[in-house]
Amino acid sequence: MTGVANAPVLRYGALDRAHLTKHLLRLAKRVGVGRVTMRELAAEAGTAASSVYYHVRDKRELFDLLIESVLAQIEVPQQGDWESRLVALYMNAWKVLVEVPGIAVLLQEHAHTAAAADMDRASRGILRESGLSAQRFDAAHAALYVHLLGSVQLEHIRRAGARANGPSHEAFAYGLRLILTGLRKELEDVE
């Protein structure tokens, strides 16, 4: 238990879902998803574990709440052509996800939240504008998603091993450009 012994204790009735979510996100960023517990969250939020259970039924619901709060921070670009918006979306996603150790694994295990569905719809909507054939569309979308989550997970491993030197967002951006170069080539070959 990491224990937040000096966390202020809330007065009765002061805990609401927004307060809990703010502290859940702060805790996950600090200790990583794998070490988030109801007890740790209660300590972080300055309340008792029973109060947390009043707002969040179980650990699955807690993780869904975490996913929702993390993905809500990802900005979906509205301006530009499909390619620049896709790059901006995935770069925004990488920057947000990399701040929460363990979130990539969590997204693979609990991918069916409203925010995850919204993000998937946004990504697919932008990619559809490329004109990619239906038979190639799902594979292209999967390549982008796997690159994002894999890169985030690798960054977390890298940081945990204290080998955090160099701008890894550049490596992610390079991989993204490689995928998009392949997509453009695919589109040119069809024309």
N, C-alpha and C positions, 0 to 999 in steps of 0.2 A: 504494500500500500504506500503510495507516494505521500498521502496525507497532506491536507492543507489546513494545518492546525490554526493558522492565524486568519482564516476566512471569517468575515463578519457573519454573525448569526442573524438571520432574517426574523422579523417580527411575524407573528402568526398571520397567515393569510396573504403575506407579501409575495410568496412564490407563485409565479404564473408561468405559462409555457414559454413565453418570450424570454424571461429571465433564465429559465432552465436551459433553453436552446443556446443562449449566449454563452453560458458557462460550459455547456457540453462541447461547443466548438472550441472554446479556449482550452479545455482539458485535452481534447483530442489532438490539437495542434502541439501541445506541450509534451504529452506522454505517448501519443500514438493510439490508434484505434484499438489495438490489441490489449491495451492496459486500461481501457475505459470500463469502469464498473459503476453500478448504481451507487455504491458506497462512496467511491471517489468523486462521482458527480455531486452527490449530496454535500460532501466536504467542500468541494469547489464552489458550490452555490450557497453555502452557508446555511444548510438546512439538514434535516434528518432524512435517512434513506426512505422512510415511510412516506414522507412528503413527495419524494421523487416518484414513488410508485403510484401516488395519486394522479400524477400527470402522465406517466409513461408506464404502461402495463407490464412490460417485460423487456429483456435485452434486445429482442428483435425489433420491437417498436422504438427502442432507444436508438438503435442503429439506423432505422428508417428515418427518424428525426434528424440524425446527424447527416445522412445523405442529402435530405431535403435542404438543410441549412448550408451545406457545402455547395451543392449544385446551384442554389439560388444566387450565389455570388458570381457565377459565370455569365459574363455579358455576351449576348447574342448580337452580332453586328447587323445593322439594317442597311448600311450604305455600301456600295461598291458592286463589282461583278462577283459571280459565284466563287471564283477562285480566291480572290482577296478576302471575301467574307469567310470562306472555309478556313483559310489560314488564320485569320483573326480569331475565329471561334475556337479552334484547337489550341492556339497559343494562349488565349484567355483561360481555357479549361486547364491547360498544363500548369499555368501560374497559380491557379486556385488549388488544384488537387495536390500539387507538390508540397503545399504548406501543411497537409494533414497526413502524417505518416500512417500507412496502412490502409488508406482510403481506396486504393486501386483494387486490393483484394476484396474489400468490403463491397465495392461496386459490382464485382463479379459474383459475389455470393448473394447480394440483396439488390438486384438490378431493377426490381419492379416497383419503384416508387413513382409518384406523380412527377416529381422533378426530373427523374431519370427518363421518363417517357417524354416529357417536354423537350429535354435536351436531345434525345434521339430524333424526335420529330423535326427539330430545328436543323440538326445536322443533315438528315435525309432530305429535307426541303431544299437546303442550299445545294446539296450534291445533285439533286434532280435537275436543277437548272443547267447543269453541265451538258445535258443531252446524252449521257451515258446510256447504253442499251440496258434494257431490263435484265437481261441474262448476266451482265457484268456488274450491275448496280450493287447488289448485296455483298459481293466479294470486295468491291472497292470500299464500301462503307465499313465492312469488317476490318479491312486493312488499316483504315484510319483509326478506328476504335482500339484495335489491338496495339497499334503504335503508341497511342496516347496512354493507355493503362500500363503497357509494358515499360514505357519510358518513365512514367511516374514511379512505378515500383522499383526500377533500377536506380533511380535517383534516391529513393528512400534507403535502399541497401547501401548505396555509395555514401550517403550522409551518416548512416549508422556505423559504417566502418571507418569514419573520420577521414575519408578520402575526398572531402568536399572541396577540391581545388579545381578551378576552371569553370567557365559558364556552361553548365549542362543544358540550359535552355537553347543554346546554339546547336547542340547535338540533336535535340528534339526538333528544332526548326529545320535542320538539314534533312533529317529523315522524312519530315512532312513534305519538304520540297521534292525529295526523291519520289514519294508516292504520287504527288501531283504531276510530276514530269511523266511518270508512267501513265497516268490518266489522260493527260494531254496527248500523248503518243497514241493511246488507244482511240481517242476521239479523232485524231488526224487520219489514222488508218481506215476508219469507217467512212470518212468523207471522200 
